[in-house]
Amino acid sequence: MVNEPITMNVSQEIGDRIVAKARELGFAACGFASADEDPLRTQRLEQWLGEGHHAAMEWMATRAHQRRSPKALWPESQSVIALGMSYAPGRDPMALETVGDRARVSVYAQGKDYHDVVKKRLKALARWLTAREPAAEVKVFVDTAPVMEKPLGEASGLGWQGKHTNLVSPDHGSWLFLGAIYTTLDLAPSPSHRDQCGSCRACLDACPTDAFPQPYVIDARRCISYLTIEHKGPVPHEFREALGNRIYGCDDCLAVCPWNKFAEQAHAAREFLARAELVAPRLDELLALDDTGFRALFSGSPIKRIGRNRFVRNCLYAAGNSGDCALIGPVDALLDDPDPVVAEAAAWARGRLAA
């Protein structure tokens, strides 16, 4: 019994130092949660998968057992250190909504690849932690492992999962890249935030494709971010017009969240500041990209992952929605593209423009 309060004090002291070091490394938010399974979190995951809302993202289902809890992935883990880096934009993400000859790139993809930036900072924090606590073991994760970053961020007190299913921070709004460090340290959990969405429906009503069958549930099969990034092959015709001029991701449900009034770009990491050529890119220039040009333009960008063909496919849908006949020439040049999906998208766009 004598040791119990000492353990708690040490845990709290370590936690305070971790938070301070995280902020020094550029993280805007840091909190702690238990690595144990949360039955409600598991139930929601299984229901979401069971209803097919993960679309063709089979890796979500294949490793679902490891997503149930940090311990399921790493049995020795005791705690989760959840971290967030701000990428708050300096411009209105929806400003180009009606500018037909320009393309809209999701805010998160206008700067450097967050996988590289966040992981580098996580590794720096992990090295510092193990140097200070040699007995501690750690593993770092950024969006590429079976880790439920958003629920863990909620459990760690970074915010709450809003009706759009993304994390909402009372300090940074919806603009946080999330990462996690699993550790064998037994850290005191952070106090959680209560859900403060209230009766607001702004995110649900803003969705162009009605991708939310109900609050707090997203159907990836209808989500523009999924359709423009993860979906292979032609995008179903029923969604093409709704894509508008979005060529990589969609910010609508995030951009309208009232909590973003508290997000300040001053808190955003410099690496995530928008590259000038991606703030309002011209569709005619993007349509002209070959594979070499695509790789050169998007070096160091998350956009590079989808490849030239899928990217140009998206640009063709945007061209078809533009109403700009000046794009007929660039579209015609792709009618005989070697990739059949690109050629089909070009034919669709040509028909729309001709009409």
N, C-alpha and C positions, 0 to 999 in steps of 0.2 A: 504493500500500500504506500510505503514511503516513496517508491520510485515513480508513481503515477503522475503527480504534479510536475516532477522534474522532466519527465518525458514530454508532457504537454508544453512546458515552457520552451524546451529545446526545439520542438516541432514548430512552435509559433515563431521563434527567432529565425529558424531556417527559412520559414515561409516569407517573413518580412525581407530577408536578404535576397531571396529569389525574386521577389517582386521588384525590389530596387534594381537588381542587376538586369532584369528583363527590360525595365524602362530605359536603363542606360544603353541597352543594345537596340533600342528602337521599337520595342513592343508597346503598343498603346494600352493593352489590357492583359492582365495575368490573374489566374485564379487556380484553385485546387479542388479536386474531387476524389472520392474513393474509386478504386479500381474494381469494386464489386459490381455485380450485375444489378441493374435496375429492372425489376419485372415489368413495369409500365413501359419503359423504353423498348424492351424486348418485344412486348406485345404489339406496340405500334409498328415496329419494323416488320414483324411477321405478317401483320395485316396488310401493310403497304405492299409488300412483295406478293402476298397471296392474291391481291387484286390486280396484279400486273402493272402497277404504276411505275415500275422501273423500266418499262419498255424493253429495249434490246440490251440493256446494261446487265448482261448475265453475270458479270463478276459480283454484282450486288447480292445475287442469290447464291452463287457458288460458294462464297465465303461468309454467308450470313451467320454461321455458327460462331465465327470469330468476331463478328460485329456486335454480338450480344453484350459483351463487356470487355474491358481491357484485360481482365484475367483470362478470358477465353482465348485471347491472342497470345498473351504472355502470362502464364500462371503465377510467376514470381512477383508480378507488379503489385504494389500496394496503393499507389496514388497516381493521379493524373495531374500534370501541370498543363493547363489549357492557356493558350496565348493567342493574342490577336494583334495584327498589324493593320493600321488604318490606311485605306486608299481613297479617302474622301475626295471627290472630284472638285475641281475649281470652276466647272461649268455645269450648266443644266444638262443632264444626260439626255433629255428629250428635245433639246433645242433644234435638232436637225430633222425632226419628225416629218415636216412637210417640204423639205428641200430635196427635190427629186433626183438631182444629178449627183448628190452626195450620199455616202454610205454611213451607216451608224455601226460603230464598233463598241461593244460593251466596255464600260469604264475600266473594269478590272484587266482588260487585255490591251489597254492603250500604252502601258508602260512595260517594264521588264517582266519576265516570267516569274510569277509569284512563287512557284515551286522552288526555284533556285534561290530567290531572295530570302524567303521565310526559312527554308531548310538551313541555309548558311547561318542565320541568326540562332536557330534552335540548337545547332551543333555547338555554337559558341557558348550558349547558356549551359548546355549539357557538359561541356568540357570544364567550365568554371565550377559547376556543381560537383562533379566527381573529383576535382582537385581539392575542393573544400571538404567534401565528405567522401573519402576514399572507399568506404565500404558500400557506397550507393552504386547501384547499377541503373542504367538509363537506356531508353530507346526513343528515337525521335521520329515523328510522322507528319507528313504534309500531303494529304489528299491522294496518296497513291497506295495506301494500305487499307485493310478492312477496319477503319477507325471511324466512329460516328462523331465527327468533330463538332457538329452543331449541338446535338444533345449533351455532349460532354462540356461544351462551352457554357451551356445553360446550367448544368449541374455545378460548374465551377464558379458561377456567379458573374460571368462576363455579360450576361443579358438574359433574354428569353427568346424562345423560338416564336416568331410572329405568325400571323395567319398565312403569310407567304412561305412559311417553313424555314426561312432564313433567320439567323440570329439577329436580334435587335438589341443594341447597346444603348443604355440611357445617356451615355456620353459620346458615342461615336456613330449612332444611328445604325444603318444597315451596311456600312462600308468597312467591314473587317475581314481580312484574310485570317483564317484560323489554322493553328498548328497545335501539336500536342507532344508532350514528353511523358512517357510512362517511366515510373521509377519504383525502386524497391523501398524508397523512403516512405515512412508513414507520416504524411503531412495532414495537418488539420484542414478539413474542408472549408471552403469559403462560403459565406452566407449567400444564399440564392436571391435572385430578383423575382418578384411576382410578375405574372403576365400583365402588361399594361396596355394591351391593344384595345381593351374595352369594346365598344360597339363599332369602332372604326372598320370600314370595309374598303378603304382606298386601294390597297394592294389587290384585293380580289376583283374589284370593279375595273381596275386598269388593265388587267390581262387581256391582250388582243385575241387570244385563242381559247379563253375560258378553261385554263389549265387547272383550275382549282375546283374539284368536285364538291368540296366543302372546306370551310376554314381549317387551316393547319394540315391540309393534305394536298399534295401536288401530283398531277398525273403527267409524268415525263413525256408520254406519247403525244401530248398536246402543247408542251412547253417549247417556246421558240429557242431558248438556250439549248435544249436537248436537240431540237430539229436541225439547228445550224451547226452544232459542234459534234455531237455524238452520233447522230443518225446518218447511216450510210445509204447510198442509193437515192432515188428521187424522193423529194419531200411530197407527201400526199397533197393532191390538188386542193383539198378543202382548206389547207393552211397557207397556201402560197400567197394569196393576196394579203392575208393578215401579217405576213412577214414584213410588209412595207419595205423600208430600206435598211432593215437590220441584216447585217451580213455575218455577224459573229456575236452570238449571245443576245441578251435582252435585259434592259435595266428597268423596265417600266414599273414592275411591282416594288422594286427597291426605291426608285426615284420618288415615288409619290408618298412614301412613308413619312408621316409628320415628325417622327423622331429624328429625321435627318437634319432638322434645324439646329440640332446640337452638335452636329459633326462639323469639324473645322479642318480645312485643307492643311492648316499649319501642323496638324498632328500626323499627316500622311507621310510615309517614308518617301524620300526623294526618288528612289528607284521606281516608284509607281506613278510619278508625274507623267502625264501624257506626252508621247512623242508627237511632234508637230505634224508629221505626215499621217497620223492616225486620228487626229481630232476631227477632221472633216474631209476624209479622202474622196477623191473624184472617182466615180464609177467607171468612166471610160478608161482611166489609167489602170484601175484594178482588173478590168476585163482583159487588158492586153498582156497580163502577166503570164509568162511561161514558167516552167518549173524552176529554172535557174533564177529568174527574176523574183519569183515568190519566195524562194529560200533566202535570197539576199535581203529582200525588204523586211522579212519577219524573223531574221536571225535574232535570237535572244528573246523572242516573243512567244507567248503561249499559242498564238494563232498558227505558228509553224506546224504544230502537231496534227492539224487536220489535213494538211497537204494541199497542193495547188488545185487539184480537181474539185474537191469538196468546197474549197473556198470560192473558186470561180462559179461553181453551181449556185452558191448563195448570192453572188454578185449578179448573176443572170436573173434570178428571181426579183432582186431589187430593181434591176433595169426594167423588167416587165411591169413592175408596179409604178415606175417613175412617171410615165406619161411624157417622157422626154424623147422626141423623135430623133434628136441628135445622137442617141445611143444605138440607133438601128445599125449603123456601120460596125461598131465594135461587137454588137450581138451577131450580126451576119458572119463575121469572121470566125465565129465559134460553132456555126451550124454543122460543120464537118469535123468537129473536134474528135480526136481518137478515143476519148472517153465517152461512152454512150450516154452516161448520165448528164455530162456537160452538154452534149449535142442536143439531148431532149430538152434540157432547161433552156437552151438557146432558141429552140423551135417554139417553146411556150412563150418566152419573152418576145420573140419576133411577132408572134400572133397577137399578143397584147398591144404591142406598140403600133402594129399596122391597123389595129381596130381603133 
